Amino acid sequence: MTKRECPAVKRPPTFWLNTGLAAALLAAGGGAWYTVQGSSVAQTTTTSRTSTVRTGTLTATVTGSGNLESATSSTVDFSSSGTLTDVYVTAGQTVKKGQKLARIDSAAAERSLASAKASLLSAQAAYADTADGESASQRKRDEIAVSDARSAVTKATSALATARSTRAADLEAQNALVAAAQAALAKGTGTAAAVSAAKATRTSTLAKDDEAITSARSALASAQDDYELQKLSAAENADSPTAADLAKARSSVADAQAAVDEAQETLDGTTLVAPHAGTVLSVSSDVGDTVGSSSGSSGSSSGGTSSAAAGSTGSSTTTSTGSSGFIELADLTVLRVTASVAEADAADVEKGQAATVTLSATDTEVAGTVTAVSVSGTTSSNVVTYPVTVTLDEVPDGVRLGASVSVSITTGSAEDALIVPTSAVTTIGNRSTVTVLDDGAEKSVTVQVGIEGDSGVQITSGLTAGQPAPGGRP
């Protein structure tokens, strides 16, 4: 039966039943009851069971059961899939934190990292150029560009003037040819066909001249636009760098660095390492198999709480549920058991209390310490229990994970305590009493109780060792 520290001792239903029966027997002229005496059992007209108030050490415990588990266990897998090229460990092997476990093909990851680093160097160089502002060479290039654009405008202007001059000359010449053909026709020396041909030639020549003028005008407009743009660009370069230019260049560097970091992480993920020291429980794949990209799992660490525990290289997740993974790893140097404690007893359990863990198979007892008490209970068949984690102070030889164990937690103790049997104490509400003998007569004495232990109840006030026995004297 579980014992716990309490301000008042609660009586089981059978006690009250027995009390009622005893009262009925006494009314009939005979019965039995507990009284507390100093030395011996006295006989009266009724049979009185007596008990001595004794002094000793009293211990209160809470019990539970469970199975041994590692305080730190992991399901370790790669963050991305790939072909397994090396496996460095075997089942049963002990490894250190950070030790290499396995590796997948890294060629693609190495290429991606090299490309990302090259892009970063380019972005850094561009930022440096922007931060330095306009250089002497850039200023010279701008001057040449502006000068060339100005020359292009001059040439386009000249070309337009030439095209217009050509049209004027062609118009005058073609008009003269048409007039000559018409004069010959009037004298009878020419023909109407000749006049028509002269007019057609004039129209064709002037049309070509008009096209040349239109093209020259368009070329001039384009040259003037380019000239203005070159002057604007030169002016902007002379005023650089602007805040916007620097911000853009910095952003490019940041993006490139992020790409490098991601590529490096991917490359690192091709090598799997142990997230903590422990023993390899299983290795599920062989060289040449495709591994990785498994679903993540929650972790189990000391204290009985679950949390993800990522490894320093690769994707390493820890779990206490034994979920399938490439490598199962557990620290067998620190074992624990999580036992369910009844709701009434859980309030007496605290972190740091001493405990005894007994292996069911061998009855081996191992000292332990309460390392966690859950604040969240579980309900089964309307019974509420709370998980309590006890960590073993040492690991017995030959012990295996999953072994059945019982747990006894010391929740309180008192040395040199006055002790009476649990059944000798009657508690109604907040008042506790014990029946004693005073000059041979029974007397109900109000007492203060301490802890209720495995061998009785501590009396902190109201009684002394060596109370008188029935019909006798101290």
C-alpha positions as CSV (number, residue, x, y, z in Angstrom):
1,M,0.0,0.0,0.0
2,T,1.3,3.4,-0.9
3,K,2.2,5.7,2.0
4,R,2.4,9.4,2.0
5,E,2.9,12.4,4.3
6,C,-0.4,13.9,5.4
7,P,-1.8,16.3,8.0
8,A,-4.5,13.8,8.9
9,V,-4.7,10.0,8.6
10,K,-7.6,8.8,6.4
11,R,-9.2,5.6,7.4
12,P,-10.3,3.0,4.9
13,P,-13.9,2.0,4.7
14,T,-13.2,-1.4,6.4
15,F,-12.0,0.5,9.4
16,W,-15.3,2.3,9.9
17,L,-17.1,-1.0,9.4
18,N,-14.9,-2.7,12.0
19,T,-15.4,0.2,14.4
20,G,-19.2,-0.1,14.1
21,L,-19.0,-3.8,14.8
22,A,-16.8,-3.3,17.8
23,A,-19.4,-0.8,19.2
24,A,-22.1,-3.3,18.8
25,L,-20.1,-5.9,20.6
26,L,-19.3,-3.6,23.5
27,A,-23.0,-2.8,23.9
28,A,-23.7,-6.5,24.3
29,G,-21.2,-6.7,27.1
30,G,-18.0,-7.8,25.3
31,G,-15.8,-6.7,22.5
32,A,-12.2,-5.8,21.3
33,W,-10.5,-2.4,20.6
34,Y,-7.1,-0.8,20.3
35,T,-5.7,1.2,23.2
36,V,-2.3,2.5,23.6
37,Q,-0.2,1.5,26.6
38,G,3.2,1.8,27.9
39,S,4.3,-1.8,28.5
40,S,1.9,-4.8,28.5
41,V,-1.5,-6.0,27.5
42,A,-4.2,-5.9,30.3
43,Q,-7.2,-8.1,30.5
44,T,-10.6,-6.6,31.5
45,T,-14.1,-7.9,31.2
46,T,-13.7,-7.2,27.5
47,T,-10.8,-8.3,25.4
48,S,-8.7,-5.1,24.7
49,R,-6.0,-5.2,22.1
50,T,-3.2,-2.8,23.2
51,S,-0.1,-1.4,21.5
52,T,2.9,0.4,22.9
53,V,3.8,3.9,21.9
54,R,7.3,3.3,20.5
55,T,10.1,5.5,19.3
56,G,11.9,4.8,16.0
57,T,12.5,5.9,12.4
58,L,9.4,6.1,10.1
59,T,9.6,6.3,6.4
60,A,6.8,7.1,3.9
61,T,7.0,5.8,0.3
62,V,5.2,6.0,-3.0
63,T,5.4,3.1,-5.4
64,G,4.9,2.5,-9.1
65,S,6.2,0.4,-11.9
66,G,7.4,0.8,-15.5
67,N,10.2,-0.1,-17.9
68,L,13.8,1.0,-18.2
69,E,14.6,3.4,-21.0
70,S,17.5,5.5,-22.1
71,A,17.5,9.0,-20.8
72,T,18.7,10.1,-24.3
73,S,17.8,8.0,-27.4
74,S,17.7,9.0,-31.1
75,T,16.5,8.0,-34.5
76,V,19.1,9.4,-36.8
77,D,18.6,10.0,-40.6
78,F,19.8,12.1,-43.4
79,S,18.0,15.4,-44.2
80,S,17.9,14.6,-48.0
81,S,17.8,11.4,-49.9
82,G,20.9,9.9,-51.6
83,T,22.9,6.8,-52.3
84,L,24.6,5.4,-49.2
85,T,28.4,5.3,-49.9
86,D,29.8,4.6,-46.4
87,V,28.6,3.2,-43.1
88,Y,31.1,3.7,-40.3
89,V,29.4,2.0,-37.4
90,T,27.7,-1.3,-36.6
91,A,25.0,-2.3,-34.1
92,G,26.4,-2.5,-30.5
93,Q,29.2,0.0,-31.2
94,T,29.7,2.8,-28.7
95,V,30.1,6.3,-30.3
96,K,30.9,9.8,-29.1
97,K,28.9,12.9,-29.8
98,G,29.8,14.3,-33.3
99,Q,31.3,11.0,-34.4
100,K,30.7,10.1,-38.1
101,L,28.0,7.5,-38.6
102,A,27.5,7.3,-42.4
103,R,27.8,9.2,-45.6
104,I,25.8,9.5,-48.9
105,D,27.0,10.6,-52.3
106,S,28.1,14.3,-52.1
107,A,29.0,15.1,-55.7
108,A,25.9,17.1,-56.6
109,A,26.1,19.0,-53.3
110,E,29.7,19.9,-53.9
111,R,28.9,21.3,-57.3
112,S,26.1,23.4,-55.9
113,L,28.3,24.8,-53.2
114,A,31.0,25.7,-55.8
115,S,28.5,27.5,-57.9
116,A,27.1,29.4,-55.0
117,K,30.5,30.5,-53.9
118,A,31.3,31.8,-57.4
119,S,28.1,33.9,-57.3
120,L,29.0,35.2,-53.9
121,L,32.4,36.4,-55.2
122,S,30.7,38.2,-58.1
123,A,28.2,39.9,-55.9
124,Q,30.9,41.0,-53.5
125,A,33.0,42.5,-56.4
126,A,29.9,44.3,-57.7
127,Y,29.3,45.8,-54.2
128,A,32.9,46.9,-53.9
129,D,32.7,48.7,-57.3
130,T,29.4,50.4,-56.3
131,A,30.8,51.5,-52.9
132,D,34.0,52.9,-54.5
133,G,31.9,55.3,-56.7
134,E,32.9,56.5,-60.2
135,S,36.5,55.5,-61.0
136,A,38.8,57.5,-63.3
137,S,38.4,54.9,-66.0
138,Q,34.6,55.1,-65.7
139,R,34.7,58.8,-66.0
140,K,36.9,58.5,-69.1
141,R,34.4,56.0,-70.6
142,D,31.6,58.4,-69.9
143,E,33.4,61.3,-71.6
144,I,34.0,59.2,-74.7
145,A,30.4,58.0,-74.8
146,V,29.1,61.6,-74.5
147,S,31.5,62.8,-77.2
148,D,30.6,60.0,-79.5
149,A,26.9,60.7,-79.0
150,R,27.5,64.4,-79.8
151,S,29.4,63.5,-83.0
152,A,26.5,61.2,-84.0
153,V,24.1,64.1,-83.6
154,T,26.3,66.3,-85.8
155,K,26.6,63.6,-88.5
156,A,22.8,63.0,-88.4
157,T,22.2,66.8,-88.7
158,S,24.5,67.0,-91.7
159,A,23.0,63.9,-93.3
160,L,19.5,65.5,-93.0
161,A,20.8,68.7,-94.6
162,T,22.4,66.8,-97.4
163,A,19.2,64.9,-98.1
164,R,17.2,68.1,-98.3
165,S,19.7,69.7,-100.6
166,T,19.8,66.7,-102.8
167,R,16.0,66.8,-103.1
168,A,16.0,70.5,-104.1
169,A,18.7,69.9,-106.7
170,D,16.8,66.8,-108.1
171,L,13.6,68.7,-108.2
172,E,15.2,71.5,-110.3
173,A,16.9,69.0,-112.6
174,Q,13.8,66.8,-113.1
175,N,11.6,69.9,-113.8
176,A,14.0,70.9,-116.5
177,L,13.9,67.5,-118.1
178,V,10.1,67.5,-118.1
179,A,10.0,71.0,-119.6
180,A,12.5,70.0,-122.4
181,A,10.4,66.9,-123.3
182,Q,7.2,69.1,-123.5
183,A,9.0,71.7,-125.7
184,A,10.2,69.0,-128.1
185,L,6.7,67.6,-128.3
186,A,5.4,71.1,-129.1
187,K,8.0,71.5,-132.0
188,G,7.1,68.1,-133.4
189,T,10.4,66.7,-132.6
190,G,9.4,64.8,-129.4
191,T,6.6,62.4,-128.4
192,A,4.0,62.3,-125.7
193,A,5.7,59.1,-124.4
194,A,8.9,61.0,-123.8
195,V,7.0,63.6,-121.8
196,S,5.3,60.8,-119.7
197,A,8.6,59.1,-119.1
198,A,10.2,62.4,-117.9
199,K,7.4,63.0,-115.4
200,A,7.6,59.4,-114.1
201,T,11.3,59.8,-113.6
202,R,10.8,63.0,-111.7
203,T,8.2,61.4,-109.4
204,S,10.4,58.4,-108.7
205,T,13.5,60.5,-108.0
206,L,11.7,62.9,-105.7
207,A,10.1,59.9,-103.8
208,K,13.5,58.5,-103.1
209,D,14.7,61.9,-102.0
210,D,11.7,62.2,-99.6
211,E,12.5,58.7,-98.1
212,A,16.1,59.8,-97.6
213,I,15.0,62.9,-95.8
214,T,12.6,60.9,-93.6
215,S,15.4,58.4,-92.7
216,A,17.8,61.2,-92.0
217,R,15.3,62.9,-89.8
218,S,14.7,59.7,-87.8
219,A,18.4,59.1,-87.4
220,L,18.9,62.6,-86.1
221,A,16.1,62.1,-83.5
222,S,17.7,58.8,-82.4
223,A,21.1,60.3,-82.1
224,Q,19.8,63.2,-80.1
225,D,18.0,60.8,-77.7
226,D,21.2,58.8,-77.2
227,Y,23.2,61.9,-76.6
228,E,20.8,63.0,-73.8
229,L,21.0,59.5,-72.3
230,Q,24.8,59.5,-72.3
231,K,24.9,62.8,-70.7
232,L,22.4,61.6,-68.0
233,S,24.3,58.4,-67.4
234,A,27.6,60.3,-67.0
235,A,26.0,62.7,-64.5
236,E,24.6,59.8,-62.5
237,N,28.0,58.0,-62.5
238,A,29.6,61.2,-61.3
239,D,27.2,61.4,-58.3
240,S,27.4,57.6,-57.4
241,P,27.0,55.7,-55.2
242,T,23.5,56.5,-54.1
243,A,21.8,55.0,-51.1
244,A,19.6,52.9,-53.4
245,D,22.7,51.6,-55.3
246,L,24.4,50.5,-52.1
247,A,21.2,48.9,-50.8
248,K,20.7,47.0,-54.0
249,A,24.4,45.8,-54.0
250,R,24.2,44.7,-50.3
251,S,21.0,42.8,-51.0
252,S,22.7,40.9,-53.8
253,V,25.5,40.0,-51.5
254,A,23.1,38.8,-48.8
255,D,21.2,36.7,-51.2
256,A,24.4,35.1,-52.5
257,Q,25.6,34.4,-49.0
258,A,22.3,32.7,-48.1
259,A,22.7,30.5,-51.1
260,V,26.2,29.5,-50.0
261,D,25.0,28.7,-46.5
262,E,22.2,26.6,-47.8
263,A,24.5,24.8,-50.2
264,Q,27.0,24.2,-47.3
265,E,24.3,22.8,-45.1
266,T,23.2,20.5,-47.9
267,L,26.8,19.3,-48.3
268,D,27.2,18.9,-44.5
269,G,24.0,16.9,-44.5
270,T,25.6,14.2,-46.7
271,T,27.6,13.2,-43.6
272,L,25.6,11.9,-40.7
273,V,27.1,12.3,-37.2
274,A,26.0,11.2,-33.7
275,P,23.9,13.9,-32.0
276,H,25.0,12.6,-28.6
277,A,27.2,9.8,-27.1
278,G,25.6,6.4,-26.9
279,T,25.4,2.9,-28.3
280,V,24.2,2.0,-31.8
281,L,21.1,-0.1,-31.4
282,S,20.5,-0.8,-35.1
283,V,21.6,0.1,-38.7
284,S,18.8,-0.4,-41.2
285,S,20.5,0.1,-44.5
286,D,23.6,-1.0,-46.4
287,V,26.0,0.7,-48.8
288,G,24.3,1.3,-52.2
289,D,20.8,1.7,-50.7
290,T,18.9,5.0,-51.1
291,V,18.4,6.6,-47.7
292,G,17.2,9.9,-46.2
293,S,14.2,12.2,-46.3
294,S,12.4,10.3,-43.6
295,S,9.8,11.9,-41.5
296,G,11.1,13.7,-38.4
297,S,10.4,12.5,-34.9
298,S,10.3,14.0,-31.5
299,G,13.1,13.6,-29.0
300,S,13.4,12.2,-25.5
301,S,15.9,13.7,-23.1
302,S,16.5,13.7,-19.3
303,G,13.5,15.1,-17.4
304,G,10.8,13.2,-19.2
305,T,9.9,15.9,-21.7
306,S,10.0,15.6,-25.5
307,S,12.1,17.9,-27.7
308,A,13.7,17.8,-31.1
309,A,17.5,17.4,-30.8
310,A,19.3,18.1,-34.1
311,G,22.8,16.8,-34.8
312,S,25.7,19.1,-35.7
313,T,26.0,17.6,-39.1
314,G,23.2,15.9,-41.1
315,S,19.6,15.7,-40.0
316,S,19.6,14.0,-36.6
317,T,16.3,13.8,-34.7
318,T,15.8,12.0,-31.4
319,T,12.9,9.9,-30.3
320,S,11.8,7.8,-27.4
321,T,9.1,6.0,-29.4
322,G,11.4,3.7,-31.4
323,S,10.2,5.0,-34.7
324,S,11.8,3.6,-37.8
325,G,15.0,5.3,-39.0
326,F,18.4,4.7,-40.5
327,I,20.3,4.4,-37.2
328,E,18.8,4.0,-33.7
329,L,21.1,5.4,-31.0
330,A,20.7,5.3,-27.2
331,D,22.9,6.4,-24.3
332,L,23.0,3.3,-22.1
333,T,25.1,5.0,-19.4
334,V,22.1,6.9,-18.1
335,L,18.8,4.9,-17.6
336,R,15.5,5.9,-16.2
337,V,12.0,4.7,-15.7
338,T,8.7,6.7,-16.0
339,A,6.2,5.3,-13.5
340,S,2.5,6.3,-13.1
341,V,1.8,7.5,-9.6
342,A,-1.8,7.8,-8.2
343,E,-3.2,11.3,-8.0
344,A,-3.4,11.2,-4.1
345,D,0.3,10.3,-3.9
346,A,1.6,12.5,-6.7
347,A,1.4,15.7,-4.5
348,D,4.0,14.2,-2.2
349,V,6.5,13.4,-4.9
350,E,9.2,16.1,-5.7
351,K,12.2,16.3,-7.9
352,G,15.3,15.2,-6.1
353,Q,13.7,12.6,-3.8
354,A,15.5,9.3,-3.3
355,A,14.1,6.2,-4.8
356,T,14.8,2.5,-5.1
357,V,14.4,0.8,-8.5
358,T,14.0,-3.0,-8.4
359,L,14.5,-5.1,-11.5
360,S,11.6,-7.6,-11.7
361,A,13.6,-10.4,-13.3
362,T,16.4,-10.5,-10.8
363,D,15.1,-8.5,-7.8
364,T,18.2,-6.4,-8.1
365,E,17.8,-3.1,-6.3
366,V,19.4,0.1,-7.6
367,A,19.3,3.5,-6.0
368,G,17.7,6.3,-8.1
369,T,16.6,9.9,-8.0
370,V,13.3,11.6,-9.0
371,T,14.3,13.8,-12.0
372,A,10.9,14.9,-13.2
373,V,7.3,15.0,-12.0
374,S,4.7,15.7,-14.7
375,V,2.2,18.4,-14.1
376,S,-0.2,16.8,-16.6
377,G,-2.0,13.7,-15.5
378,T,-3.6,10.9,-17.5
379,T,-7.0,9.4,-16.9
380,S,-7.9,5.7,-17.4
381,S,-11.1,4.1,-16.1
382,N,-11.8,7.3,-14.2
383,V,-8.4,6.9,-12.3
384,V,-6.0,9.8,-12.6
385,T,-2.3,9.1,-12.5
386,Y,0.8,11.3,-13.0
387,P,4.1,10.3,-14.8
388,V,7.1,10.4,-12.5
389,T,10.6,9.9,-13.9
390,V,13.3,8.3,-11.8
391,T,16.8,8.2,-13.1
392,L,19.1,5.4,-11.9
393,D,22.2,6.5,-10.0
394,E,24.1,3.7,-11.7
395,V,23.5,1.1,-14.3
396,P,23.6,-2.6,-13.2
397,D,25.6,-5.1,-15.2
398,G,23.6,-6.9,-17.9
399,V,20.6,-4.7,-17.7
400,R,18.6,-4.3,-20.9
401,L,16.3,-1.5,-22.2
402,G,12.7,-2.3,-21.7
403,A,13.2,-4.3,-18.5
404,S,10.3,-4.3,-16.1
405,V,11.0,-2.6,-12.8
406,S,9.2,-1.4,-9.7
407,V,9.9,1.9,-8.1
408,S,9.7,3.0,-4.4
409,I,10.1,6.7,-3.8
410,T,10.9,8.0,-0.4
411,T,8.5,11.0,0.1
412,G,9.3,11.6,3.8
413,S,11.1,10.2,6.9
414,A,11.3,11.0,10.6
415,E,13.9,9.8,13.1
416,D,13.3,9.4,16.8
417,A,9.6,9.6,16.1
418,L,6.7,8.5,18.3
419,I,5.0,5.8,16.3
420,V,1.6,4.1,16.7
421,P,-0.2,1.7,14.4
422,T,-2.2,3.3,11.6
423,S,-5.4,1.6,12.9
424,A,-4.9,3.2,16.3
425,V,-5.6,6.7,14.9
426,T,-9.1,7.9,14.3
427,T,-9.5,11.0,12.2
428,I,-12.8,12.9,11.7
429,G,-12.4,16.1,9.7
430,N,-9.3,17.9,10.8
431,R,-9.2,16.2,14.3
432,S,-7.2,13.0,15.1
433,T,-7.5,11.0,18.3
434,V,-5.9,8.0,19.9
435,T,-7.5,6.0,22.8
436,V,-5.1,5.6,25.8
437,L,-5.3,4.2,29.3
438,D,-5.3,6.7,32.1
439,D,-5.4,5.1,35.6
440,G,-6.8,2.0,34.1
441,A,-9.6,3.9,32.3
442,E,-9.7,4.5,28.6
443,K,-9.4,8.0,27.4
444,S,-9.6,9.6,24.0
445,V,-6.6,12.0,23.4
446,T,-6.4,14.5,20.6
447,V,-3.1,14.2,18.8
448,Q,-1.2,15.8,16.0
449,V,0.0,13.4,13.3
450,G,3.1,13.7,11.1
451,I,3.8,11.4,8.3
452,E,2.0,8.1,7.6
453,G,4.7,5.6,6.9
454,D,5.0,2.0,6.0
455,S,5.0,0.8,9.7
456,G,2.6,3.3,11.3
457,V,1.8,6.9,11.9
458,Q,4.0,9.6,13.5
459,I,2.6,11.4,16.5
460,T,4.0,14.9,16.8
461,S,2.1,15.9,19.9
462,G,-0.5,14.5,22.4
463,L,1.4,11.3,23.3
464,T,4.6,10.2,25.1
465,A,6.5,7.0,25.1
466,G,5.4,4.7,27.9
467,Q,1.7,5.6,28.4
468,P,0.0,3.6,31.3
469,A,-1.4,0.2,30.5
470,P,-5.0,-0.9,31.3
471,G,-5.4,-1.5,35.0
472,G,-1.8,-0.7,35.8
473,R,0.5,2.1,36.6
474,P,3.5,3.5,34.8
